[in-house]
Amino acid sequence: QVQLVESGGGLVQAGGSLSLPCAASGIIFRLYTMAWYRQAPGKQRELVATITSGGATNYADSVKGRFTIARDNAKNTVYLQMNSLKPEDTAVYYCNAKIRISDSGHWGQGTQVTVSS
């Protein structure tokens, strides 16, 4: 049974910070590339950040310099640290885990982040 559970979402004022953990179970976590996606109302799902099994990271231009993705393999958890939040960051944030580029991967249930102006 594969399970990804995101948490840490909530309501925050513009300029504030949130940290989103995603706890994984049912996979050999250290072998997976982990990613955060988000979907804002009326918009397509957007890839926010990735971190490979080796720790290499990539970020969407819209969050570069503000968000940080990190992983703790001992805790089977990937984190998205979000700083300097903007109203346009408002979205449901989803955690994804996959080994191969061709995989659709495993998905969490999502956590709502709302940034007020």
MMTF fields as JSON, N, C-alpha, C and O atoms, coordinates in Angstrom:
{
  "mmtfVersion": "1.0.0",
  "mmtfProducer": "UNKNOWN",
  "numBonds": 467,
  "numAtoms": 468,
  "numGroups": 117,
  "numChains": 1,
  "numModels": 1,
  "chainsPerModel": [1],
  "groupsPerChain": [117],
  "chainIdList": ["A"],
  "bondAtomList": [4, 2, 8, 6, 12, 10, 16, 14, 20, 18, 24, 22, 28, 26, 32, 30, 36, 34, 40, 38, 44, 42, 48, 46, 52, 50, 56, 54, 60, 58, 64, 62, 68, 66, 72, 70, 76, 74, 80, 78, 84, 82, 88, 86, 92, 90, 96, 94, 100, 98, 104, 102, 108, 106, 112, 110, 116, 114, 120, 118, 124, 122, 128, 126, 132, 130, 136, 134, 140, 138, 144, 142, 148, 146, 152, 150, 156, 154, 160, 158, 164, 162, 168, 166, 172, 170, 176, 174, 180, 178, 184, 182, 188, 186, 192, 190, 196, 194, 200, 198, 204, 202, 208, 206, 212, 210, 216, 214, 220, 218, 224, 222, 228, 226, 232, 230, 236, 234, 240, 238, 244, 242, 248, 246, 252, 250, 256, 254, 260, 258, 264, 262, 268, 266, 272, 270, 276, 274, 280, 278, 284, 282, 288, 286, 292, 290, 296, 294, 300, 298, 304, 302, 308, 306, 312, 310, 316, 314, 320, 318, 324, 322, 328, 326, 332, 330, 336, 334, 340, 338, 344, 342, 348, 346, 352, 350, 356, 354, 360, 358, 364, 362, 368, 366, 372, 370, 376, 374, 380, 378, 384, 382, 388, 386, 392, 390, 396, 394, 400, 398, 404, 402, 408, 406, 412, 410, 416, 414, 420, 418, 424, 422, 428, 426, 432, 430, 436, 434, 440, 438, 444, 442, 448, 446, 452, 450, 456, 454, 460, 458, 464, 462],
  "bondOrderList": [1, 1, 1, 1, 1, 1, 1, 1, 1, 1, 1, 1, 1, 1, 1, 1, 1, 1, 1, 1, 1, 1, 1, 1, 1, 1, 1, 1, 1, 1, 1, 1, 1, 1, 1, 1, 1, 1, 1, 1, 1, 1, 1, 1, 1, 1, 1, 1, 1, 1, 1, 1, 1, 1, 1, 1, 1, 1, 1, 1, 1, 1, 1, 1, 1, 1, 1, 1, 1, 1, 1, 1, 1, 1, 1, 1, 1, 1, 1, 1, 1, 1, 1, 1, 1, 1, 1, 1, 1, 1, 1, 1, 1, 1, 1, 1, 1, 1, 1, 1, 1, 1, 1, 1, 1, 1, 1, 1, 1, 1, 1, 1, 1, 1, 1, 1],
  "groupList": [{"groupName": "GLN", "atomNameList": ["N", "CA", "C", "O"], "elementList": ["N", "C", "C", "O"], "formalChargeList": [0, 0, 0, 0], "bondAtomList": [1, 0, 2, 1, 3, 2], "bondOrderList": [1, 1, 2], "singleLetterCode": "Q", "chemCompType": "L-PEPTIDE LINKING"}, {"groupName": "VAL", "atomNameList": ["N", "CA", "C", "O"], "elementList": ["N", "C", "C", "O"], "formalChargeList": [0, 0, 0, 0], "bondAtomList": [1, 0, 2, 1, 3, 2], "bondOrderList": [1, 1, 2], "singleLetterCode": "V", "chemCompType": "L-PEPTIDE LINKING"}, {"groupName": "LEU", "atomNameList": ["N", "CA", "C", "O"], "elementList": ["N", "C", "C", "O"], "formalChargeList": [0, 0, 0, 0], "bondAtomList": [1, 0, 2, 1, 3, 2], "bondOrderList": [1, 1, 2], "singleLetterCode": "L", "chemCompType": "L-PEPTIDE LINKING"}, {"groupName": "GLU", "atomNameList": ["N", "CA", "C", "O"], "elementList": ["N", "C", "C", "O"], "formalChargeList": [0, 0, 0, 0], "bondAtomList": [1, 0, 2, 1, 3, 2], "bondOrderList": [1, 1, 2], "singleLetterCode": "E", "chemCompType": "L-PEPTIDE LINKING"}, {"groupName": "SER", "atomNameList": ["N", "CA", "C", "O"], "elementList": ["N", "C", "C", "O"], "formalChargeList": [0, 0, 0, 0], "bondAtomList": [1, 0, 2, 1, 3, 2], "bondOrderList": [1, 1, 2], "singleLetterCode": "S", "chemCompType": "L-PEPTIDE LINKING"}, {"groupName": "GLY", "atomNameList": ["N", "CA", "C", "O"], "elementList": ["N", "C", "C", "O"], "formalChargeList": [0, 0, 0, 0], "bondAtomList": [1, 0, 2, 1, 3, 2], "bondOrderList": [1, 1, 2], "singleLetterCode": "G", "chemCompType": "PEPTIDE LINKING"}, {"groupName": "ALA", "atomNameList": ["N", "CA", "C", "O"], "elementList": ["N", "C", "C", "O"], "formalChargeList": [0, 0, 0, 0], "bondAtomList": [1, 0, 2, 1, 3, 2], "bondOrderList": [1, 1, 2], "singleLetterCode": "A", "chemCompType": "L-PEPTIDE LINKING"}, {"groupName": "PRO", "atomNameList": ["N", "CA", "C", "O"], "elementList": ["N", "C", "C", "O"], "formalChargeList": [0, 0, 0, 0], "bondAtomList": [1, 0, 2, 1, 3, 2], "bondOrderList": [1, 1, 2], "singleLetterCode": "P", "chemCompType": "L-PEPTIDE LINKING"}, {"groupName": "CYS", "atomNameList": ["N", "CA", "C", "O"], "elementList": ["N", "C", "C", "O"], "formalChargeList": [0, 0, 0, 0], "bondAtomList": [1, 0, 2, 1, 3, 2], "bondOrderList": [1, 1, 2], "singleLetterCode": "C", "chemCompType": "L-PEPTIDE LINKING"}, {"groupName": "ILE", "atomNameList": ["N", "CA", "C", "O"], "elementList": ["N", "C", "C", "O"], "formalChargeList": [0, 0, 0, 0], "bondAtomList": [1, 0, 2, 1, 3, 2], "bondOrderList": [1, 1, 2], "singleLetterCode": "I", "chemCompType": "L-PEPTIDE LINKING"}, {"groupName": "PHE", "atomNameList": ["N", "CA", "C", "O"], "elementList": ["N", "C", "C", "O"], "formalChargeList": [0, 0, 0, 0], "bondAtomList": [1, 0, 2, 1, 3, 2], "bondOrderList": [1, 1, 2], "singleLetterCode": "F", "chemCompType": "L-PEPTIDE LINKING"}, {"groupName": "ARG", "atomNameList": ["N", "CA", "C", "O"], "elementList": ["N", "C", "C", "O"], "formalChargeList": [0, 0, 0, 0], "bondAtomList": [1, 0, 2, 1, 3, 2], "bondOrderList": [1, 1, 2], "singleLetterCode": "R", "chemCompType": "L-PEPTIDE LINKING"}, {"groupName": "TYR", "atomNameList": ["N", "CA", "C", "O"], "elementList": ["N", "C", "C", "O"], "formalChargeList": [0, 0, 0, 0], "bondAtomList": [1, 0, 2, 1, 3, 2], "bondOrderList": [1, 1, 2], "singleLetterCode": "Y", "chemCompType": "L-PEPTIDE LINKING"}, {"groupName": "THR", "atomNameList": ["N", "CA", "C", "O"], "elementList": ["N", "C", "C", "O"], "formalChargeList": [0, 0, 0, 0], "bondAtomList": [1, 0, 2, 1, 3, 2], "bondOrderList": [1, 1, 2], "singleLetterCode": "T", "chemCompType": "L-PEPTIDE LINKING"}, {"groupName": "MET", "atomNameList": ["N", "CA", "C", "O"], "elementList": ["N", "C", "C", "O"], "formalChargeList": [0, 0, 0, 0], "bondAtomList": [1, 0, 2, 1, 3, 2], "bondOrderList": [1, 1, 2], "singleLetterCode": "M", "chemCompType": "L-PEPTIDE LINKING"}, {"groupName": "TRP", "atomNameList": ["N", "CA", "C", "O"], "elementList": ["N", "C", "C", "O"], "formalChargeList": [0, 0, 0, 0], "bondAtomList": [1, 0, 2, 1, 3, 2], "bondOrderList": [1, 1, 2], "singleLetterCode": "W", "chemCompType": "L-PEPTIDE LINKING"}, {"groupName": "LYS", "atomNameList": ["N", "CA", "C", "O"], "elementList": ["N", "C", "C", "O"], "formalChargeList": [0, 0, 0, 0], "bondAtomList": [1, 0, 2, 1, 3, 2], "bondOrderList": [1, 1, 2], "singleLetterCode": "K", "chemCompType": "L-PEPTIDE LINKING"}, {"groupName": "ASN", "atomNameList": ["N", "CA", "C", "O"], "elementList": ["N", "C", "C", "O"], "formalChargeList": [0, 0, 0, 0], "bondAtomList": [1, 0, 2, 1, 3, 2], "bondOrderList": [1, 1, 2], "singleLetterCode": "N", "chemCompType": "L-PEPTIDE LINKING"}, {"groupName": "ASP", "atomNameList": ["N", "CA", "C", "O"], "elementList": ["N", "C", "C", "O"], "formalChargeList": [0, 0, 0, 0], "bondAtomList": [1, 0, 2, 1, 3, 2], "bondOrderList": [1, 1, 2], "singleLetterCode": "D", "chemCompType": "L-PEPTIDE LINKING"}, {"groupName": "HIS", "atomNameList": ["N", "CA", "C", "O"], "elementList": ["N", "C", "C", "O"], "formalChargeList": [0, 0, 0, 0], "bondAtomList": [1, 0, 2, 1, 3, 2], "bondOrderList": [1, 1, 2], "singleLetterCode": "H", "chemCompType": "L-PEPTIDE LINKING"}],
  "groupTypeList": [0, 1, 0, 2, 1, 3, 4, 5, 5, 5, 2, 1, 0, 6, 5, 5, 4, 2, 4, 2, 7, 8, 6, 6, 4, 5, 9, 9, 10, 11, 2, 12, 13, 14, 6, 15, 12, 11, 0, 6, 7, 5, 16, 0, 11, 3, 2, 1, 6, 13, 9, 13, 4, 5, 5, 6, 13, 17, 12, 6, 18, 4, 1, 16, 5, 11, 10, 13, 9, 6, 11, 18, 17, 6, 16, 17, 13, 1, 12, 2, 0, 14, 17, 4, 2, 16, 7, 3, 18, 13, 6, 1, 12, 12, 8, 17, 6, 16, 9, 11, 9, 4, 18, 4, 5, 19, 15, 5, 0, 5, 13, 0, 1, 13, 1, 4, 4],
  "groupIdList": [1, 2, 3, 4, 5, 6, 7, 8, 9, 10, 11, 12, 13, 14, 15, 16, 17, 18, 19, 20, 21, 22, 23, 24, 25, 26, 27, 28, 29, 30, 31, 32, 33, 34, 35, 36, 37, 38, 39, 40, 41, 42, 43, 44, 45, 46, 47, 48, 49, 50, 51, 52, 53, 54, 55, 56, 57, 58, 59, 60, 61, 62, 63, 64, 65, 66, 67, 68, 69, 70, 71, 72, 73, 74, 75, 76, 77, 78, 79, 80, 81, 82, 83, 84, 85, 86, 87, 88, 89, 90, 91, 92, 93, 94, 95, 96, 97, 98, 99, 100, 101, 102, 103, 104, 105, 106, 107, 108, 109, 110, 111, 112, 113, 114, 115, 116, 117],
  "secStructList": [7, 7, 3, 3, 3, 3, 7, 7, 7, 3, 3, 3, 3, 6, 6, 7, 7, 3, 3, 3, 3, 3, 3, 3, 3, 1, 1, 7, 4, 4, 4, 1, 3, 3, 3, 3, 3, 3, 3, 7, 6, 6, 1, 7, 7, 3, 3, 3, 3, 3, 3, 7, 6, 6, 7, 7, 3, 3, 3, 7, 6, 6, 6, 6, 6, 6, 3, 3, 3, 3, 3, 3, 4, 4, 4, 6, 3, 3, 3, 3, 3, 3, 7, 1, 7, 7, 4, 4, 4, 7, 3, 3, 3, 3, 3, 3, 3, 3, 1, 1, 6, 6, 7, 7, 7, 3, 3, 7, 7, 7, 3, 3, 3, 3, 3, 3, 7],
  "xCoordList": [0.832, 0.0, 0.879, 1.585, 0.826, 1.574, 0.709, -0.462, 1.292, 0.562, 1.481, 2.587, 1.014, 1.68, 0.705, -0.426, 1.136, 0.266, 0.903, 1.916, 0.293, 0.733, 0.043, -1.084, 0.723, 0.144, 0.797, 1.623, 0.431, 1.059, 0.396, 0.808, -0.62, -1.302, -2.13, -2.335, -2.6, -3.415, -3.504, -3.162, -3.966, -4.136, -2.979, -2.653, -2.36, -1.233, -1.314, -1.817, -0.823, -0.794, 0.355, 1.374, 0.18, 1.251, 2.53, 2.51, 3.635, 4.923, 5.274, 6.414, 4.315, 4.539, 5.137, 5.489, 5.244, 5.884, 5.047, 4.291, 5.191, 4.63, 5.609, 6.37, 5.59, 6.363, 5.419, 4.64, 5.491, 4.627, 5.434, 6.329, 5.145, 5.753, 4.875, 3.648, 5.51, 4.828, 5.475, 6.637, 4.726, 5.223, 4.83, 3.657, 5.808, 5.594, 5.705, 6.498, 4.899, 4.997, 4.681, 4.034, 5.133, 4.875, 5.807, 5.599, 6.824, 7.829, 9.21, 9.36, 10.223, 11.6, 11.942, 12.414, 11.697, 11.664, 12.945, 12.882, 14.09, 15.367, 15.609, 16.463, 14.872, 15.052, 14.21, 14.382, 13.325, 12.344, 12.721, 13.27, 12.41, 12.358, 11.045, 9.978, 11.13, 9.96, 9.691, 10.612, 8.429, 8.055, 6.865, 6.052, 6.782, 5.601, 4.962, 5.636, 3.668, 2.847, 1.817, 1.564, 1.232, 0.119, -0.908, -0.587, -2.129, -3.202, -4.058, -4.689, -4.066, -4.867, -6.239, -6.396, -7.236, -8.585, -8.604, -8.085, -9.207, -9.342, -8.072, -8.05, -7.017, -5.744, -5.272, -5.74, -4.342, -3.771, -2.777, -2.218, -2.578, -1.586, -0.198, 0.159, 0.574, 1.893, 2.935, 2.749, 4.03, 5.157, 5.893, 6.331, 6.024, 6.627, 8.1, 8.93, 8.432, 9.803, 9.995, 9.056, 11.22, 11.574, 12.871, 13.7, 13.032, 14.292, 14.525, 13.675, 15.683, 15.994, 16.457, 16.651, 16.629, 17.146, 18.54, 18.932, 19.287, 20.608, 20.627, 21.687, 19.461, 19.375, 19.417, 19.404, 19.468, 19.445, 18.055, 17.055, 17.989, 16.712, 16.477, 17.419, 15.203, 14.772, 13.515, 12.718, 13.345, 12.22, 11.587, 12.258, 10.283, 9.608, 10.106, 10.42, 10.174, 10.639, 9.804, 10.32, 8.531, 7.636, 7.941, 7.534, 8.651, 8.942, 10.425, 10.812, 11.257, 12.701, 13.134, 12.735, 13.947, 14.404, 13.494, 13.886, 12.284, 11.331, 11.021, 10.817, 10.987, 10.651, 11.895, 12.806, 11.927, 13.002, 12.41, 11.58, 12.835, 12.446, 13.604, 14.763, 13.29, 14.308, 13.735, 12.518, 14.608, 14.138, 14.921, 16.098, 14.252, 14.862, 14.556, 13.472, 15.519, 15.281, 15.069, 14.372, 15.659, 15.465, 14.029, 13.545, 13.346, 11.955, 10.97, 9.762, 11.465, 10.616, 9.719, 8.53, 10.302, 9.531, 10.224, 11.44, 9.439, 9.908, 9.182, 8.014, 9.878, 9.352, 9.365, 10.24, 8.403, 8.42, 8.351, 7.305, 9.461, 9.516, 9.167, 9.847, 8.12, 7.614, 7.766, 7.178, 8.55, 8.775, 8.289, 8.059, 8.136, 7.705, 6.483, 6.443, 5.501, 4.322, 3.535, 3.441, 2.976, 2.184, 0.777, 0.584, -0.205, -1.558, -1.623, -2.434, -0.793, -0.795, -0.237, -0.312, 0.32, 0.728, -0.451, -0.305, -1.603, -2.783, -3.129, -3.32, -3.209, -3.45, -3.562, -3.261, -4.0, -3.848, -2.49, -2.176, -1.698, -0.356, -0.346, -0.845, 0.232, 0.253, 1.678, 2.56, 1.887, 3.153, 3.118, 2.096, 4.236, 4.339, 5.649, 6.676, 5.599, 6.786, 6.874, 5.894, 8.043, 8.239, 9.709, 10.584, 9.959, 11.326, 11.747, 12.864, 10.854, 11.163, 10.42, 9.329, 11.047, 10.4, 9.053, 8.111, 8.968, 7.749, 6.642, 5.495, 6.975, 5.966, 5.033, 5.451, 3.78, 2.874, 3.097, 2.865, 3.547, 3.919, 2.753, 1.621, 3.07, 2.092, 1.8, 2.676, 0.563, 0.099, -0.499, -1.138, -0.282, -0.962, -2.319, -2.72, -3.018, -4.38, -4.427, -5.47, -3.324, -3.246, -3.503, -4.198, -2.926, -3.167, -3.369, -2.634, -4.362, -4.737, -3.84, -3.658, -3.287, -2.541, -3.269, -3.491, -3.639, -4.317, -3.511, -3.229, -3.143, -2.349, -3.215, -3.662, -3.451, -4.273, -3.413, -2.255, -3.983, -3.266, -3.465, -2.926],
  "yCoordList": [-1.18, 0.0, 1.247, 1.525, 1.987, 3.229, 4.367, 4.48, 5.2, 6.336, 7.543, 7.453, 8.672, 9.953, 10.888, 11.062, 11.482, 12.331, 13.7, 13.854, 14.695, 16.083, 16.723, 16.369, 17.654, 18.422, 19.795, 20.112, 20.599, 21.89, 23.042, 24.189, 22.767, 23.835, 24.679, 24.336, 25.792, 26.688, 28.058, 28.26, 28.996, 30.386, 31.211, 31.151, 31.979, 32.813, 34.131, 34.176, 35.195, 36.49, 36.571, 35.899, 37.401, 37.632, 38.039, 38.84, 37.469, 37.702, 36.685, 36.636, 35.877, 34.885, 33.602, 33.499, 32.624, 31.359, 30.183, 30.281, 29.08, 27.801, 26.712, 26.858, 25.621, 24.439, 23.257, 22.949, 22.601, 21.472, 20.178, 19.989, 19.298, 17.965, 16.975, 17.071, 16.033, 14.916, 13.644, 13.37, 12.871, 11.626, 10.462, 10.298, 9.658, 8.538, 7.216, 7.069, 6.269, 4.904, 3.946, 4.328, 2.71, 1.705, 1.762, 1.034, 2.605, 2.688, 2.704, 3.042, 2.332, 2.516, 3.961, 4.286, 4.807, 6.248, 6.786, 7.636, 6.309, 6.86, 6.667, 7.343, 5.753, 5.477, 6.381, 6.365, 7.151, 7.903, 9.365, 10.005, 9.874, 11.311, 11.814, 11.268, 12.842, 13.436, 14.795, 15.495, 15.154, 16.419, 17.02, 16.318, 18.331, 19.07, 19.715, 20.351, 19.542, 20.194, 21.064, 20.909, 21.972, 22.734, 22.992, 23.02, 23.176, 23.502, 24.601, 24.413, 25.743, 26.875, 26.781, 26.119, 27.433, 27.393, 27.858, 28.926, 27.048, 27.39, 27.271, 27.68, 26.723, 26.619, 25.177, 24.329, 24.907, 23.579, 23.305, 24.221, 22.023, 21.611, 22.062, 21.948, 22.567, 23.115, 22.387, 22.18, 21.999, 21.434, 22.554, 23.523, 22.415, 23.449, 23.185, 24.078, 21.962, 21.63, 20.127, 19.365, 19.704, 18.288, 18.11, 19.017, 16.936, 16.543, 15.074, 14.228, 14.774, 13.414, 12.586, 13.098, 11.29, 10.413, 10.838, 10.578, 11.486, 11.984, 13.367, 13.86, 14.005, 15.301, 16.494, 17.631, 16.275, 17.38, 17.997, 17.279, 19.321, 20.023, 20.865, 21.326, 21.062, 21.973, 22.674, 22.122, 23.913, 24.732, 25.413, 25.76, 25.598, 26.443, 27.877, 28.319, 28.596, 29.978, 30.827, 31.75, 30.517, 31.314, 31.225, 32.1, 30.181, 30.007, 30.048, 30.011, 30.124, 30.098, 31.24, 32.389, 30.913, 31.898, 32.073, 32.691, 31.541, 31.662, 30.325, 30.259, 29.263, 27.932, 27.061, 27.24, 26.121, 25.149, 23.763, 23.56, 22.804, 21.417, 20.674, 20.884, 19.814, 19.038, 17.673, 17.497, 16.72, 15.401, 14.888, 15.204, 14.094, 13.421, 11.944, 11.478, 11.211, 9.804, 8.968, 7.954, 9.379, 8.658, 8.755, 7.865, 9.842, 10.047, 9.751, 9.898, 9.336, 9.096, 10.296, 10.146, 11.476, 12.7, 13.69, 13.875, 14.322, 15.424, 16.681, 16.624, 17.815, 19.064, 20.128, 20.141, 20.998, 22.202, 23.397, 23.673, 24.098, 25.316, 26.487, 26.732, 27.203, 28.289, 29.595, 29.771, 30.5, 31.81, 32.897, 32.653, 34.094, 35.25, 34.922, 35.202, 34.336, 33.864, 35.01, 36.101, 34.73, 35.682, 35.128, 33.913, 35.999, 35.491, 34.504, 33.579, 34.681, 33.766, 32.386, 31.481, 32.209, 30.888, 30.077, 28.889, 30.702, 30.004, 28.844, 29.034, 27.649, 26.448, 25.264, 25.358, 24.146, 22.868, 22.309, 22.201, 21.959, 21.452, 19.939, 19.401, 19.255, 17.8, 17.27, 17.844, 16.191, 15.482, 14.328, 13.657, 14.096, 13.015, 12.274, 12.872, 10.96, 10.116, 9.221, 8.568, 9.176, 8.257, 7.955, 8.715, 6.813, 6.378, 6.717, 7.183, 6.486, 6.687, 7.897, 8.237, 8.544, 9.685, 9.292, 10.085, 8.056, 7.579, 7.228, 7.032, 7.149, 6.842, 8.027, 9.184, 7.723, 8.752, 8.995, 10.093, 7.963, 8.096, 7.945, 7.665, 8.139, 8.078, 9.492, 10.356, 9.702, 11.039, 11.065, 10.109, 12.161, 12.424, 13.054, 13.299, 13.312, 13.837, 15.352, 15.905, 16.012, 17.452, 18.179, 17.683, 19.367, 20.235, 21.662, 22.13, 22.338, 23.664, 24.731, 24.787, 25.572, 26.748, 27.971, 28.1, 28.863, 30.092, 31.276, 31.377, 32.169, 33.346, 34.574, 34.84, 35.315, 36.508, 37.742, 37.787, 38.737, 39.971, 41.009, 42.112],
  "zCoordList": [0.0, 0.0, 0.0, 0.97, -1.096, -1.214, -0.71, -1.071, 0.118, 0.646, 0.742, 1.273, 0.224, 0.381, 1.077, 0.624, 2.164, 2.959, 3.118, 3.799, 2.478, 2.608, 3.809, 4.154, 4.43, 5.515, 5.54, 4.684, 6.512, 6.699, 5.982, 6.151, 5.187, 4.488, 5.429, 6.593, 4.897, 5.696, 5.08, 3.914, 5.876, 5.464, 5.992, 7.178, 5.112, 5.498, 4.74, 3.618, 5.351, 4.69, 3.699, 3.856, 2.676, 1.714, 2.438, 3.372, 1.982, 2.62, 3.682, 4.144, 4.073, 5.102, 4.568, 3.393, 5.455, 5.13, 5.592, 6.559, 4.895, 5.288, 4.904, 3.947, 5.653, 5.311, 5.152, 6.054, 4.006, 3.708, 3.757, 2.933, 4.683, 4.639, 3.892, 3.917, 3.233, 2.588, 3.082, 2.784, 3.833, 4.405, 3.509, 3.172, 3.127, 2.221, 2.965, 3.895, 2.539, 3.031, 1.893, 0.918, 2.012, 0.992, -0.204, -1.174, -0.162, -1.209, -0.569, 0.605, -1.36, -0.911, -1.228, -2.318, -0.263, -0.464, -1.097, -1.986, -0.657, -1.112, -2.604, -3.178, -3.247, -4.664, -5.563, -6.782, -4.995, -5.76, -5.94, -5.042, -7.128, -7.312, -6.717, -6.997, -5.906, -5.282, -5.909, -6.33, -5.963, -6.578, -5.866, -5.264, -5.947, -5.524, -6.743, -7.554, -6.857, -7.855, -7.154, -5.959, -7.903, -7.367, -8.458, -9.646, -8.034, -8.95, -8.337, -7.297, -8.998, -8.569, -9.212, -10.237, -8.626, -9.193, -10.645, -10.971, -11.514, -12.916, -13.733, -14.894, -13.158, -13.856, -13.911, -13.151, -14.816, -14.944, -13.822, -13.218, -13.565, -12.591, -13.019, -14.192, -12.091, -12.346, -11.518, -10.319, -12.154, -11.423, -10.702, -11.323, -9.399, -8.571, -8.323, -8.494, -7.918, -7.553, -7.583, -7.352, -7.87, -7.82, -7.058, -6.989, -6.491, -5.888, -6.214, -5.939, -6.803, -7.214, -6.028, -4.925, -6.279, -5.241, -4.792, -3.654, -5.675, -5.34, -4.727, -4.344, -4.628, -3.988, -4.916, -4.445, -6.232, -7.176, -7.213, -7.218, -7.241, -7.188, -8.423, -9.069, -8.744, -9.791, -9.334, -8.577, -9.807, -9.402, -10.594, -11.565, -10.501, -11.464, -11.311, -10.206, -12.428, -12.377, -11.42, -10.79, -11.315, -10.498, -9.007, -8.243, -8.582, -7.163, -6.849, -5.681, -7.87, -7.678, -6.765, -6.957, -5.779, -4.821, -3.628, -2.638, -3.7, -2.602, -1.936, -0.724, -2.735, -2.234, -2.211, -3.02, -1.281, -1.185, -0.987, -0.101, -1.813, -1.632, -0.982, -1.338, -0.037, 0.655, 1.008, 1.064, 1.244, 1.63, 2.819, 2.992, 3.637, 4.762, 4.579, 4.929, 4.029, 3.724, 4.981, 4.939, 6.091, 7.344, 7.835, 8.534, 7.466, 7.864, 6.743, 6.932, 5.576, 4.407, 4.119, 3.837, 4.192, 4.076, 3.15, 3.218, 2.285, 1.472, 1.938, 2.321, 1.905, 2.41, 1.32, 0.454, 1.377, 0.564, 1.503, 2.091, 1.64, 2.434, 1.53, 0.534, 1.87, 1.056, 1.82, 2.886, 1.275, 1.867, 0.927, -0.258, 1.462, 0.674, -0.165, -1.363, 0.465, -0.254, -0.865, -0.302, -2.028, -2.781, -2.974, -2.941, -3.174, -3.431, -4.589, -4.559, -5.601, -6.73, -6.401, -7.232, -5.207, -4.744, -4.214, -3.929, -4.082, -3.59, -4.512, -5.713, -3.952, -4.741, -3.804, -2.614, -4.362, -3.689, -4.085, -5.271, -3.1, -3.329, -3.171, -2.182, -4.166, -4.222, -4.237, -4.877, -3.541, -3.513, -4.508, -4.647, -5.204, -6.18, -5.988, -5.667, -6.187, -6.098, -7.316, -7.673, -7.967, -9.081, -9.276, -8.863, -9.922, -10.198, -11.62, -11.845, -12.585, -13.994, -14.537, -14.082, -15.534, -16.173, -16.765, -16.769, -17.266, -17.905, -16.916, -17.316, -15.63, -14.625, -14.401, -14.453, -14.155, -13.665, -12.178, -11.673, -11.492, -10.102, -9.154, -9.549, -7.891, -6.821, -6.342, -6.318, -5.966, -5.592, -4.202, -3.763, -3.526, -2.275, -2.507, -3.645, -1.417, -1.503, -1.673, -2.023, -1.433, -1.568, -0.266, 0.621, -0.17, 0.968, 0.459, -0.411, 1.004, 0.527, 1.143, 2.359, 0.283, 0.712, 0.19, -1.014, 1.086, 0.713, 1.224, 2.418, 0.316, 0.651, 0.443, -0.673, 1.495, 1.431, 1.201, 1.615, 0.544, 0.245, 1.323, 1.224]
}
